[in-house]
Amino acid sequence: MSTSTTETNQKTPAAEGQQQGWHVDDRCLNCNIARQIAPGMIGFKEGGQYGGLSTVIRQPETAEDVEKLYRAAHACPTRSVHPPADDLGADSDPYPLALDAAGTVLLCGHASPQTYGATSYLLRRPDGTAMMIDTPRWRPALARRYEERVGKITDVLITHLDHVAHARKYADAFKARLWIHEGDLHSLPSADQVIRGTEPVEVGPGVIAHPFPGHTAGTSIFIADDTFCFSGDAFFWSNSQQTLEVAHSVVYDSIKTLAESVARGAEELTFEWVLPGHGDLHHLPADEMRERMRGLGRRAATYPAEGIDYGAVRY
């Protein structure tokens, strides 16, 4: 990923000479998550059902390399990243993994094929509770693990309709409030907290839901403490372009509407971290992030409407 994650107490196997033989199988969805986590070791190649595949381009050389590959393996939605002898034991699972130095945001790992490998997050709050933004694959043991690590999870925040797959199960397991915007409510009719209209809504102290239509009619982004922007699939950091970008070949509502949302957000939103569902995460000073948003708004206004083509996305 663009920014290194902090260390955790969970240890991964050390590089001891037996860590050669990592590979990616052909079930890969081309969701990009493994390439984000282990850049320089897992890369892109043409092919596959989704316009591309991940592949191991370099075997690990250090203990840090091995840790990154285990992070990728435990995040991969199809479990396509394989260590030597397939020794993917529980002791090699680092998740939830703290992202920032303060441990305010943690990566859930364990992405789900039912959300096309979307990244999900845990957001710690000052009162000792936490929120989940989008969801990983459903496992009761994962639900227990997350609450053991971060405390009581009070809210599950869903950014848009194709990240809803496990939302109800996690909300029930946590006895948490489940949020979605009314524009995508048809995909999650059991949601008990509905964001309505176009105005920002406070979902908890310091956490604001901003309706952000375009990718879908009911997309919302969530900003915490004017620092962390959980952008779902609205926009992301592009490693190939080294700036903010939208997936203009995967727009279910309107690219024109999405460009308008970005342009409006550039003036109204303040954040330092972009934390997307797909594409890379990144950290910049708030003023620079605002300028990147302004530039994206201008570019997106020139993008034509296109048919849905997952294979055309280049993160």
Secondary structure as GFF3:
##gff-version 3
##sequence-region A 1 315
A	DSSP	beta_strand	23	24	.	.	.	ID=ss1
A	DSSP	alpha_helix	33	37	.	.	.	ID=ss2
A	DSSP	beta_strand	42	45	.	.	.	ID=ss3
A	DSSP	beta_strand	53	56	.	.	.	ID=ss4
A	DSSP	alpha_helix	63	75	.	.	.	ID=ss5
A	DSSP	beta_strand	81	82	.	.	.	ID=ss6
A	DSSP	three_ten_helix	84	86	.	.	.	ID=ss7
A	DSSP	three_ten_helix	90	92	.	.	.	ID=ss8
A	DSSP	beta_strand	97	98	.	.	.	ID=ss9
A	DSSP	beta_strand	105	107	.	.	.	ID=ss10
A	DSSP	three_ten_helix	113	115	.	.	.	ID=ss11
A	DSSP	beta_strand	121	124	.	.	.	ID=ss12
A	DSSP	beta_strand	130	133	.	.	.	ID=ss13
A	DSSP	alpha_helix	140	150	.	.	.	ID=ss14
A	DSSP	beta_strand	153	157	.	.	.	ID=ss15
A	DSSP	three_ten_helix	161	163	.	.	.	ID=ss16
A	DSSP	alpha_helix	167	174	.	.	.	ID=ss17
A	DSSP	beta_strand	177	181	.	.	.	ID=ss18
A	DSSP	three_ten_helix	182	187	.	.	.	ID=ss19
A	DSSP	beta_strand	193	195	.	.	.	ID=ss20
A	DSSP	beta_strand	201	204	.	.	.	ID=ss21
A	DSSP	beta_strand	207	211	.	.	.	ID=ss22
A	DSSP	beta_strand	220	224	.	.	.	ID=ss23
A	DSSP	beta_strand	228	232	.	.	.	ID=ss24
A	DSSP	beta_strand	236	238	.	.	.	ID=ss25
A	DSSP	beta_strand	243	245	.	.	.	ID=ss26
A	DSSP	alpha_helix	255	268	.	.	.	ID=ss27
A	DSSP	beta_strand	273	276	.	.	.	ID=ss28
A	DSSP	beta_strand	282	283	.	.	.	ID=ss29
A	DSSP	alpha_helix	286	300	.	.	.	ID=ss30
A	DSSP	three_ten_helix	310	312	.	.	.	ID=ss31
###
